[in-house]
Structure formats: C-alpha cells, structure tokens
Amino acid sequence: MSTHIAYLDGPRLRRSLVAACEYTRQQRQELNRINVFPVPDGDTGTNLALTVEAIADRLRRNRDRDVSTVADQAAEAALLGARGNSGMMLSHFLLGFAAQLRGRRRVGPRGFASALAGGIDNLYDALDDPVEGTILTVIRDTANAAREAVATDFVPYVEGLVDAARKSLERTPSLLPVLKEAGVVDAGGRGFVHMLEGVLLLINGDPIVAGDDTDYSDVPSAVAEMEYPADEEQYRYCTEALVRGERLPASAVVREELRRHGDSIIVVSSDTLLKVHIHTDGPEGVFSYLRTLGRLATKKAEDMRAQHAAARHGGGHHRSLVRRPFAIVTDSGNDLPEEIVRAHGIHVVPAILVDGGRPLRDGIDITADDFHEKMRDADGELPTTSQPPPQAFVDGFTRAAEDGDRILGVLLGSGVSGTFGSAEAAARTFDGVPVHLFDSRGVSVLEGLMVLKAAELAESGMSAGEILAELARVRDQSGIFATVDTFDRLLHSGRVGKGQAWVGGMLGVKPILSLTDEGKVGPVGKVIGRRKVLPAVMGLLEDRIPAGAKKLRFGVVHVGYPEIIEQVSAALRARYGDVDILTGPAAPIFATHVGLGAWCLAYMVED
C-alpha cells in the first residue's frame, strides 16, 4: 500500500526535522571538503552540523501536538545553536517559516508552501548583502517550486521539492565564479538539499545510517587546492555573538551600526534574542557595541586565515579530511551554559548518575534543574554520581576527531575527581588524532571558565603549546568560592562529621570553601547567617584579585537557589564594572556534594 500524507501536525513535523538534521549532520565531512565560499576554511559542514544538532536535540525532548509549537521550538533552537553563514541563514529562514505557522495545529501542502515563502522572505530581509549561488538561492528555488506545485499529498510533494533543490544546487557554480573555479557546488546549499533528502528518507521508510562512511582518501579536497582570497576577504575574524535583552533594537538598526566594523553581516533576532555574524578585524569593538544592547550571552572570534591554513595542510593528516585546528573536549561538570557550549562546538563527555540502578547521562537524560527538583523532593537516597569511564572519553574523542585535527581536553580537577585520570587512560589508547589534556584544577564553573578560555585560544589560531602555557598562566591566578546552606550533603559525603554538622546547623554557620593550589577543597571562612555570606565572599574576592586587574570574567551557579544569581551579579558589577558573568544551575556532580541552597562564585584573571 502506498503512503499518503495529507497534513503535517506537530509529531510529523518533529520527526521530519529530526530526520533532516540527522542526515545532514552525517554529511559534515563532505560539506567541509567543498567549502570554498566566502572563505575556503573548510568549516561549513562542522558549523551546519552543530546548528542542526541543536535543533534535533531540542526536538527530541519535545512532545507538542501542534505544528506551530514544534516549528517555534525548531526556530529558537536554530537561533541559539546557529554557527557560520549557512547556520545563521538557516536559523533566520526557520524563524520566518515558524512565523507563518503561528497558531496552526496542522498544515497541508499549500500551507507548507506559504511557510516556506515566509521563511525565504524573512531570510532576504536579514541579509546585508545577499549573494546568489549560495544556500539562499537553493532555499528560494525550493520555496518557489513549493508554491507552484499542485498537490494534496506530501509524498510526491516532497519528492518534487528534493528534485527542485538538487537542480538549483547544480546551478550554483554558474552564479558564483569561485565555485566554478573550484569545480564544486555551494556547501551550504548542498547542506539544505541534504535536509530535504533526510525527510524523503523518512517518508520512504529508508534507514538513516549513523555516521558518514564515505572514504575520502582518494577524493581531493577543494579547500586544499584554494589559496586564501586576500583580495576579496579583507577581514580576518569570523565573529559571532548572542545578546539577550527585553528591548533589543531592530535587526536593521544593528546591521547599520555593524557596517562600521566589517562585512558578511547577518543579524537574526527574536523578541528577546539577537544573534550576530560578521567578518571583522576588531571583534572586541563588535562585542563592546553589543554589550550596550543587552547581556552578551556568547561571543567567539575565529581566525579564518588560521582555519584556512589548517584546512589546507591538515596538520600532517590526509589533506582530503578538512577539520578545524582543534576540537575542545570537557566533562559535564563544567557548568557552562548550553548556549556557550554550542556556540564554540565544545564536546561534552557526560558523567553518569545511577538512580535506582538506572544509569542517567548528566545533561542528556537528566538536566541540572531536573536534579535540583529531585533533591528537593527526595525522601531517601539521591542518585549517585560517577566519573565518565575511559570508554566514554574514547567515544568523545572519536566524535571530536571528526571536527578537529587535534583534541584539547580541559577537565575537572584531578584533586577532587578521577575524571582526569579516566581521560588520561582513554588518551593513551586513542590513535585518531593527537590529544592534549589540561587539568583545570577546578570544579563547576571555574572549570567552565577554563574550558571557554581554551576554546577562544584555539579559535585565535594559537598552537597547542601556546594554548597550554596560557591556560596554565591564567589558571594560577583564578579561583572559586562555594558556600552551603545546610550540612546535609557534606555530612553524607563524609566531608564533615556529625558533631560539626549538628553544631553548624544549630548556630546557623555558613562555611565558605575554596580550592588550594593543589586543587583540594578546603575552608577559607565562615559566617553566621545567610545574609552575611555574600559580603564575606566579596571580601575574599577583593583579597584574591590583584589591584589593577582589568581583564576579568566570573561565573555564578546555584543549587535550587536561582534568586542568588542576580544578587551576586549586581555585587560584581558594582565593584568591577560591566564584566562578563556566566550563570546557571550547578551540575549534579557538584550539586550532590553541596546540597540545596548552595552557590559558588568563580573568577578568572586574564591580564
């Protein structure tokens, strides 16, 4: 019996988008290999894979029945996870697509065509200088084909869209001379075609086989054959940022200001989010401007010339494989916000929680907020936490090796966990690409700040030795303070005795903990009453941060105590000015040892 699909509802759109994203993610190496525009830096496949991975991860957790809600969720995930030109354009297209479906429970082919048209109109409006022969052209031609088709069944309808997209892709070299010179089609456009092909595979019941098994060893890389286009691309840094705020300016206003800083400008916005892509020689000037608009949630600046050199020469590996110079790996105890992890393409190896004999992967099967609720409602034992085993790191290194020519692992301090030793054991047996490990000597968001610093240094074009030396320098002048509200979890973990816990609880003692130079946990102060904790921590911070230090970053996380975030952030800004502060809930591996009401403040001195 032939399949007939008359409409899309929430579950059908969700399954279609997940299939589209998964199939596209598998093609990352092929897309990197042919990525020659706007710069032959071989990262379109990686950037698009990370963008669609963000969409798929969000939708896998979604259970909405309305097509409009699923479309909104996909668009928001794309906006948060968008990387590179193609990822940014895809996210803006999906925002327009979702806007056309607003309020709809289900949609037929005609309504779907209207949504595609709304998406492409939204995309053209977002671009400062639309260039034909790119993903833009392929999406527009597909939307036009959808509008012209007469169908009541999505099966032949999608087949027609795939055919139209493939034909449009074949024409891209005639529209963009650099593609014709390299003998390739546009990488972003091919990525969009793969998304449609993934939907068709789902409709036809064909398997989407995990992994890209194509052997590229005898296939020349177009990137390796191309010189860097210094005459056409005058700016060096591919710069991206995400701003959060309640009264953000219109995209057109932001684009106008950014023209002073560079080109290749894309500005994508929703009610409370603003995502920016620009090629510039002054990333810090761009970031300074964006801070005047709202909270700068993420920022990155990649050296395109360094990327191009790495893509051409491959660090000694086969030149047909196109990867970034470095892939960053860490563990799930880092407490970085998800948007930062996605912005920098950081690979996270999850710790394991065991709940009644059932293993849960930290950050995948259970979130930090979920764990805090479980702590609040727990009548008996909480799930136990366990460091990732060596095999989990081998798996993480294998995934990271798809992206990077070298792996840099920044991990939970060896003084508090065996996680670093587990990663060392994995690195000794891993023979994919070189692995460099760095002991953060930190926990929670202090580790996270070091991970973020490593990602930024890698994006700047530094060598492995330079990155490790700079991380060591910064680590030695950074630190963390933590405080607990009750002694229950410290008692449970054996870090205090019953007598200490009883006396501390009776007197309302609030201990302040920190890490020694060796990365061990130790007390550095105590106060009586919750209200005295923040002033005491700020005093300790004053003693630790050198006078005159200007390049500072902070992180604040909590365990079931979200209101403390604004209090600590306000105190930090009152003392140190408009500094970057990473905030969020503490991961289970930290929360389970300190208990509800605990919070910590990490600082990083970079000058």
Solvent accessible surface area in square Angstrom, and as a share of the most:
residue,aa,sasa,rsa
1,M,241,1.08
2,S,102,0.66
3,T,73,0.42
4,H,115,0.51
5,I,28,0.14
6,A,46,0.36
7,Y,59,0.22
8,L,17,0.08
9,D,22,0.11
10,G,0,0.00
11,P,10,0.07
12,R,72,0.26
13,L,6,0.03
14,R,30,0.11
15,R,127,0.46
16,S,14,0.09
17,L,21,0.11
18,V,30,0.17
19,A,9,0.07
20,A,2,0.02
21,C,1,0.01
22,E,35,0.16
23,Y,47,0.18
24,T,1,0.01
25,R,59,0.21
26,Q,10,0.04
27,Q,25,0.11
28,R,15,0.06
29,Q,21,0.09
30,E,24,0.11
31,L,1,0.01
32,N,0,0.00
33,R,39,0.14
34,I,8,0.04
35,N,3,0.01
36,V,3,0.02
37,F,56,0.23
38,P,43,0.27
39,V,2,0.01
40,P,1,0.01
41,D,13,0.07
42,G,1,0.01
43,D,13,0.07
44,T,16,0.10
45,G,0,0.00
46,T,0,0.00
47,N,9,0.04
48,L,1,0.00
49,A,1,0.01
50,L,14,0.07
51,T,0,0.00
52,V,0,0.00
53,E,54,0.24
54,A,4,0.03
55,I,0,0.00
56,A,3,0.03
57,D,41,0.21
58,R,48,0.17
59,L,0,0.00
60,R,110,0.40
61,R,135,0.49
62,N,11,0.06
63,R,175,0.64
64,D,51,0.26
65,R,152,0.55
66,D,45,0.23
67,V,0,0.00
68,S,11,0.07
69,T,47,0.27
70,V,0,0.00
71,A,3,0.02
72,D,45,0.23
73,Q,52,0.23
74,A,1,0.01
75,A,2,0.01
76,E,73,0.33
77,A,3,0.03
78,A,0,0.00
79,L,1,0.00
80,L,28,0.14
81,G,0,0.00
82,A,1,0.01
83,R,1,0.00
84,G,5,0.05
85,N,31,0.16
86,S,14,0.09
87,G,0,0.00
88,M,0,0.00
89,M,18,0.08
90,L,2,0.01
91,S,0,0.00
92,H,13,0.06
93,F,7,0.03
94,L,10,0.05
95,L,31,0.16
96,G,5,0.05
97,F,9,0.04
98,A,1,0.01
99,A,51,0.39
100,Q,94,0.42
101,L,1,0.00
102,R,144,0.53
103,G,71,0.68
104,R,100,0.37
105,R,165,0.60
106,R,128,0.47
107,V,3,0.01
108,G,24,0.23
109,P,11,0.07
110,R,209,0.76
111,G,15,0.15
112,F,27,0.11
113,A,8,0.06
114,S,58,0.37
115,A,0,0.00
116,L,11,0.06
117,A,24,0.19
118,G,11,0.11
119,G,0,0.00
120,I,11,0.06
121,D,86,0.45
122,N,41,0.21
123,L,0,0.00
124,Y,61,0.23
125,D,103,0.53
126,A,2,0.02
127,L,20,0.10
128,D,45,0.23
129,D,107,0.56
130,P,58,0.37
131,V,53,0.30
132,E,60,0.27
133,G,0,0.00
134,T,9,0.05
135,I,2,0.01
136,L,0,0.00
137,T,3,0.02
138,V,0,0.00
139,I,2,0.01
140,R,72,0.26
141,D,25,0.13
142,T,1,0.01
143,A,1,0.01
144,N,47,0.24
145,A,26,0.20
146,A,2,0.02
147,R,143,0.52
148,E,127,0.57
149,A,47,0.37
150,V,147,0.85
151,A,33,0.25
152,T,108,0.63
153,D,23,0.12
154,F,5,0.02
155,V,21,0.12
156,P,71,0.45
157,Y,7,0.03
158,V,11,0.06
159,E,80,0.36
160,G,39,0.37
161,L,4,0.02
162,V,2,0.01
163,D,68,0.35
164,A,21,0.16
165,A,0,0.00
166,R,108,0.39
167,K,106,0.45
168,S,0,0.00
169,L,9,0.04
170,E,123,0.55
171,R,121,0.44
172,T,0,0.00
173,P,28,0.18
174,S,89,0.58
175,L,85,0.42
176,L,16,0.08
177,P,103,0.65
178,V,37,0.22
179,L,1,0.01
180,K,147,0.62
181,E,136,0.61
182,A,27,0.21
183,G,66,0.63
184,V,18,0.10
185,V,22,0.13
186,D,8,0.04
187,A,4,0.03
188,G,3,0.03
189,G,0,0.00
190,R,67,0.24
191,G,0,0.00
192,F,11,0.05
193,V,3,0.02
194,H,14,0.06
195,M,13,0.06
196,L,24,0.12
197,E,24,0.11
198,G,0,0.00
199,V,23,0.13
200,L,28,0.14
201,L,42,0.21
202,L,70,0.35
203,I,27,0.14
204,N,78,0.40
205,G,65,0.62
206,D,65,0.34
207,P,107,0.67
208,I,45,0.23
209,V,96,0.55
210,A,81,0.63
211,G,35,0.34
212,D,48,0.25
213,D,124,0.65
214,T,77,0.45
215,D,104,0.54
216,Y,18,0.07
217,S,49,0.32
218,D,135,0.70
219,V,49,0.28
220,P,96,0.61
221,S,3,0.02
222,A,11,0.08
223,V,0,0.00
224,A,2,0.02
225,E,115,0.52
226,M,24,0.11
227,E,122,0.55
228,Y,35,0.13
229,P,32,0.20
230,A,54,0.42
231,D,139,0.72
232,E,137,0.61
233,E,12,0.05
234,Q,116,0.51
235,Y,47,0.18
236,R,96,0.35
237,Y,57,0.22
238,C,11,0.07
239,T,1,0.00
240,E,7,0.03
241,A,1,0.01
242,L,1,0.00
243,V,0,0.00
244,R,75,0.27
245,G,18,0.18
246,E,135,0.61
247,R,220,0.80
248,L,29,0.14
249,P,37,0.23
250,A,64,0.50
251,S,19,0.12
252,A,60,0.46
253,V,88,0.51
254,V,0,0.00
255,R,26,0.10
256,E,104,0.47
257,E,46,0.21
258,L,0,0.00
259,R,113,0.41
260,R,174,0.64
261,H,40,0.18
262,G,8,0.08
263,D,51,0.26
264,S,38,0.24
265,I,5,0.03
266,I,6,0.03
267,V,0,0.00
268,V,0,0.00
269,S,37,0.24
270,S,45,0.29
271,D,130,0.67
272,T,57,0.33
273,L,10,0.05
274,L,0,0.00
275,K,4,0.02
276,V,1,0.00
277,H,0,0.00
278,I,0,0.00
279,H,2,0.01
280,T,1,0.01
281,D,85,0.44
282,G,34,0.33
283,P,20,0.13
284,E,108,0.48
285,G,33,0.32
286,V,0,0.00
287,F,6,0.03
288,S,60,0.39
289,Y,39,0.15
290,L,0,0.00
291,R,60,0.22
292,T,107,0.62
293,L,40,0.20
294,G,26,0.25
295,R,99,0.36
296,L,21,0.10
297,A,6,0.05
298,T,8,0.04
299,K,33,0.14
300,K,7,0.03
301,A,23,0.18
302,E,4,0.02
303,D,5,0.03
304,M,2,0.01
305,R,93,0.34
306,A,26,0.20
307,Q,9,0.04
308,H,10,0.04
309,A,46,0.35
310,A,22,0.17
311,A,1,0.01
312,R,44,0.16
313,H,111,0.50
314,G,4,0.04
315,G,53,0.51
316,G,78,0.75
317,H,57,0.26
318,H,97,0.43
319,R,109,0.40
320,S,3,0.02
321,L,60,0.30
322,V,0,0.00
323,R,27,0.10
324,R,17,0.06
325,P,29,0.18
326,F,14,0.06
327,A,0,0.00
328,I,7,0.03
329,V,0,0.00
330,T,0,0.00
331,D,3,0.01
332,S,14,0.09
333,G,1,0.01
334,N,6,0.03
335,D,16,0.08
336,L,17,0.08
337,P,30,0.19
338,E,96,0.43
339,E,20,0.09
340,I,4,0.02
341,V,24,0.14
342,R,39,0.14
343,A,9,0.07
344,H,3,0.01
345,G,3,0.03
346,I,12,0.06
347,H,26,0.11
348,V,48,0.28
349,V,1,0.00
350,P,18,0.11
351,A,2,0.01
352,I,39,0.20
353,L,1,0.00
354,V,58,0.33
355,D,36,0.19
356,G,87,0.83
357,G,63,0.60
358,R,140,0.51
359,P,91,0.57
360,L,9,0.04
361,R,110,0.40
362,D,7,0.04
363,G,50,0.48
364,I,95,0.48
365,D,66,0.34
366,I,8,0.04
367,T,54,0.32
368,A,20,0.15
369,D,83,0.43
370,D,72,0.37
371,F,0,0.00
372,H,5,0.02
373,E,90,0.40
374,K,72,0.31
375,M,17,0.07
376,R,123,0.45
377,D,101,0.52
378,A,43,0.33
379,D,153,0.79
380,G,59,0.57
381,E,138,0.62
382,L,17,0.09
383,P,5,0.03
384,T,84,0.49
385,T,38,0.22
386,S,52,0.34
387,Q,74,0.33
388,P,1,0.01
389,P,64,0.40
390,P,59,0.37
391,Q,109,0.48
392,A,23,0.18
393,F,0,0.00
394,V,33,0.19
395,D,61,0.32
396,G,0,0.00
397,F,1,0.00
398,T,71,0.41
399,R,111,0.40
400,A,0,0.00
401,A,12,0.09
402,E,75,0.33
403,D,0,0.00
404,G,0,0.00
405,D,11,0.06
406,R,85,0.31
407,I,0,0.00
408,L,1,0.01
409,G,0,0.00
410,V,0,0.00
411,L,1,0.00
412,L,10,0.05
413,G,1,0.01
414,S,59,0.38
415,G,20,0.20
416,V,42,0.24
417,S,26,0.17
418,G,35,0.33
419,T,0,0.00
420,F,28,0.12
421,G,38,0.37
422,S,6,0.04
423,A,0,0.00
424,E,69,0.31
425,A,30,0.23
426,A,1,0.01
427,A,25,0.19
428,R,182,0.67
429,T,104,0.60
430,F,33,0.14
431,D,140,0.72
432,G,38,0.37
433,V,10,0.05
434,P,51,0.32
435,V,33,0.19
436,H,42,0.19
437,L,39,0.20
438,F,14,0.06
439,D,27,0.14
440,S,1,0.01
441,R,69,0.25
442,G,1,0.01
443,V,20,0.11
444,S,1,0.01
445,V,0,0.00
446,L,10,0.05
447,E,0,0.00
448,G,0,0.00
449,L,0,0.00
450,M,0,0.00
451,V,0,0.00
452,L,9,0.04
453,K,17,0.07
454,A,0,0.00
455,A,1,0.01
456,E,35,0.16
457,L,15,0.08
458,A,11,0.09
459,E,16,0.07
460,S,47,0.30
461,G,37,0.36
462,M,67,0.30
463,S,58,0.37
464,A,14,0.11
465,G,50,0.48
466,E,95,0.42
467,I,0,0.00
468,L,48,0.24
469,A,65,0.51
470,E,35,0.16
471,L,0,0.00
472,A,31,0.24
473,R,99,0.36
474,V,0,0.00
475,R,43,0.16
476,D,99,0.51
477,Q,55,0.24
478,S,19,0.12
479,G,8,0.08
480,I,4,0.02
481,F,1,0.01
482,A,12,0.09
483,T,4,0.02
484,V,3,0.02
485,D,36,0.19
486,T,58,0.34
487,F,24,0.10
488,D,96,0.50
489,R,39,0.14
490,L,6,0.03
491,L,64,0.32
492,H,104,0.46
493,S,44,0.28
494,G,61,0.58
495,R,122,0.44
496,V,27,0.15
497,G,35,0.33
498,K,164,0.69
499,G,49,0.47
500,Q,118,0.52
501,A,14,0.11
502,W,168,0.59
503,V,70,0.40
504,G,5,0.05
505,G,54,0.52
506,M,132,0.59
507,L,108,0.54
508,G,26,0.25
509,V,23,0.13
510,K,26,0.11
511,P,15,0.10
512,I,2,0.01
513,L,24,0.12
514,S,6,0.04
515,L,27,0.13
516,T,65,0.38
517,D,118,0.61
518,E,121,0.54
519,G,1,0.01
520,K,109,0.46
521,V,59,0.34
522,G,15,0.14
523,P,110,0.69
524,V,59,0.34
525,G,29,0.28
526,K,151,0.64
527,V,25,0.15
528,I,93,0.47
529,G,26,0.25
530,R,104,0.38
531,R,227,0.83
532,K,123,0.52
533,V,5,0.03
534,L,32,0.16
535,P,88,0.55
536,A,28,0.22
537,V,1,0.01
538,M,25,0.11
539,G,35,0.34
540,L,44,0.22
541,L,0,0.00
542,E,73,0.33
543,D,121,0.63
544,R,95,0.35
545,I,13,0.07
546,P,72,0.46
547,A,111,0.86
548,G,64,0.61
549,A,23,0.18
550,K,170,0.72
551,K,113,0.48
552,L,16,0.08
553,R,17,0.06
554,F,0,0.00
555,G,0,0.00
556,V,0,0.00
557,V,0,0.00
558,H,14,0.06
559,V,0,0.00
560,G,18,0.17
561,Y,14,0.05
562,P,81,0.51
563,E,99,0.44
564,I,6,0.03
565,I,30,0.15
566,E,120,0.54
567,Q,88,0.39
568,V,0,0.00
569,S,5,0.03
570,A,52,0.40
571,A,27,0.21
572,L,0,0.00
573,R,84,0.31
574,A,93,0.72
575,R,121,0.44
576,Y,37,0.14
577,G,35,0.34
578,D,100,0.52
579,V,18,0.10
580,D,26,0.13
581,I,10,0.05
582,L,15,0.08
583,T,38,0.22
584,G,18,0.18
585,P,46,0.29
586,A,0,0.00
587,A,7,0.05
588,P,0,0.00
589,I,26,0.13
590,F,24,0.10
591,A,0,0.00
592,T,9,0.05
593,H,65,0.29
594,V,8,0.05
595,G,1,0.01
596,L,51,0.25
597,G,10,0.10
598,A,1,0.00
599,W,7,0.03
600,C,0,0.00
601,L,0,0.00
602,A,0,0.00
603,Y,7,0.02
604,M,0,0.00
605,V,3,0.01
606,E,15,0.07
607,D,74,0.39
